[in-house]
Amino acid sequence: MTVPNLLLSGIVGSTAYGLAHVGSDVDRLGLFAAPTTELHGLRGPKESHVTTAPDRTLHEAAKWCRLALGGNPTAMELVWLPADLYEVRTPLGEELIGIRSSFLSAQRVRDAYLGYATQQFRRLEGRGDGSFSADTRKRTAKHARHLKRLCRQGLGLYTTGRLEIRVEDPEEYHAFGERVAADPSAALPLLRHYEAAFDETPAVLPREPDEAAVQAWLLRVRRHFYTAETATSCSSSRTSPRP
């Protein structure tokens, strides 16, 4: 899959967290800019491109901004990756990284991270008493690791204003996953602990994100790709032979 105007792309997921094992998929996430003129037609451009083998998700710039403004944990990772995990990093992508704090707000971060963690817990609840297949047990352990990661990353972002992608002690997460795979109810105390921590710990994040800064960046993207398209179009017109 070739998507034009890629602005920023990198390796995310378990590899980025330091939780990957032999045979783990390598997930990639990125954002691109649709040609500006395409935004004015009868039908807008496709906003996301998703492939497997390789696993890659690319969001159009405006869609990615909406996801990040909502606190979406998966989208948010893209602008907080360690430098060695970026595979595409353009000047406009660098600008986006530079304004990453503008997307943050206390309530949205709390709701998004705890919300996703709760979704993971609901999946665990549906697994019963642990007497299931080896494959299901493996998926259960994975959901448990991500529940713990979401809770810890979310609280860290809420209280420090920074998103730490790599976990400090991967073995701790793997051990937690195995405990929960044996007894899914073991995840509930951790979830309750973080719910209380969010309630009791002051946030350093603002009440609302800085949408003006995000809008200004997005308009720079639109101007850049409109100017480039216009220049190409004019050049083609000048060099095309007359009928």
HELIX and SHEET records of a PDB file:
HELIX    1   1 GLY A   13  TYR A   17  1                                   5    
HELIX    2   2 THR A   36  HIS A   40  5                                   5    
HELIX    3   3 ALA A   61  LEU A   69  1                                   9    
HELIX    4   4 PRO A   73  GLU A   77  1                                   5    
HELIX    5   5 ALA A   83  LEU A   85  5                                   3    
HELIX    6   6 PRO A   91  GLY A   98  1                                   8    
HELIX    7   7 ARG A  100  PHE A  103  5                                   4    
HELIX    8   8 ALA A  106  GLU A  125  1                                  20    
HELIX    9   9 ALA A  134  THR A  160  1                                  27    
HELIX   10  10 PRO A  170  ALA A  182  1                                  13    
HELIX   11  11 PRO A  184  ALA A  187  5                                   4    
HELIX   12  12 LEU A  188  GLU A  200  1                                  13    
HELIX   13  13 GLU A  211  THR A  239  1                                  29    
SHEET    1   A 5 SER A  48  THR A  51  0                                        
SHEET    2   A 5 ASP A  55  GLU A  60 -1                                        
SHEET    3   A 5 ASP A  27  PHE A  32  1                                        
SHEET    4   A 5 LEU A   6  VAL A  12 -1                                        
SHEET    5   A 5 TYR A  86  ARG A  89 -1                                        
END                                                                             
